[in-house]
Amino acid sequence: MTIERNLEIGRLWFEEMWSKPDVELAHKLIHPDYDPEWVHISKKGPEQVIHEINYFRSAFHDLEYTIIDTTATETKVWVYYKAKAKHGGNAWGFEPTNKEVEIEGMAILEINEDGLVINRWGAYSFYDVLTDLEIVPPIWELSKYFPEKK
């Protein structure tokens, strides 16, 4: 694939598929064998990502991504993003807080010769999201919740 097309895939992934959300786009962007080893659900391919989008958005209904920077090769696109959302739904066992949160992260999408995403790696701090929502204490206060060593 061309670098320009891979940059467009990165944009579509975040600004259209996740932000709108246009989950049907998953069928156009994702290879049927897509199954990152770090994602622990039984679905694969487009259905895996659709499940992720629907579940994440069940807690953050108005999730919106903004792409800050991208770079690409013929086989990968790197996307640095920021996202904003209000925690308005129950997910991961946490009741809605109705607080707004900002998420900053990055993703690498691996794209095959047919222009379909075959793998993904990503990084953002979910713990920081939970801290911002005041669901868990800040990491520097965690020691208060463990017994002292003798």
Residue pairs with C-beta under 8 A, 6 or more apart in sequence:
1 9
1 74
1 75
1 111
1 113
1 115
2 74
3 72
3 73
3 74
5 115
6 72
6 73
6 74
6 75
6 76
6 77
6 109
6 111
7 70
7 72
7 77
9 29
9 77
9 109
9 111
9 115
9 117
10 67
10 70
10 72
10 77
10 78
10 79
10 107
10 109
11 67
11 70
12 25
12 29
13 29
13 79
13 107
13 109
13 117
14 65
14 67
14 79
14 81
14 107
15 65
15 67
16 22
16 25
17 23
17 25
17 26
17 29
17 49
17 53
18 53
18 63
18 65
19 63
19 64
19 65
21 53
21 57
21 63
23 49
23 50
23 53
23 54
26 46
26 47
26 49
26 50
26 53
27 46
29 46
29 116
29 117
30 45
30 46
30 49
30 116
30 117
31 45
31 112
31 114
31 116
31 117
31 118
32 44
32 45
32 46
33 44
33 45
33 118
34 44
34 45
34 46
34 48
34 49
34 116
34 117
34 118
34 119
34 120
35 44
35 45
35 48
36 119
36 120
36 121
38 121
39 48
39 52
41 48
41 51
41 52
43 51
55 91
56 63
56 91
57 63
58 89
58 90
58 91
59 87
59 88
59 89
59 90
59 91
59 92
59 94
59 96
60 85
60 86
60 87
60 88
60 89
60 101
61 85
61 86
61 88
61 89
62 85
62 86
62 88
63 83
63 84
63 85
64 83
64 84
64 85
65 81
65 82
65 83
66 81
66 82
66 83
66 84
67 79
67 80
67 81
68 80
68 81
68 82
69 79
69 80
70 77
70 78
70 79
70 80
71 77
71 78
72 78
75 110
75 111
75 112
76 108
76 109
76 110
76 111
77 108
77 109
77 111
78 106
78 107
78 108
79 106
79 107
79 108
79 109
80 105
80 106
81 104
81 105
81 106
81 107
82 102
82 103
82 104
83 102
83 103
83 104
83 105
84 100
84 101
84 102
84 103
85 100
85 101
85 103
86 98
86 99
86 100
86 101
87 94
87 96
87 97
87 98
87 99
87 100
87 101
87 133
88 96
88 98
89 96
90 96
94 130
94 133
94 135
97 133
97 134
97 135
99 132
99 133
99 134
101 129
101 132
101 133
102 132
103 124
103 129
104 124
105 122
105 123
105 124
105 125
106 122
106 123
106 124
107 120
107 121
107 122
107 123
108 120
108 121
108 122
109 117
109 119
109 120
110 117
110 118
110 119
110 120
111 117
111 118
112 118
127 136
127 139
130 136
131 137
131 138
131 139
137 144
137 145
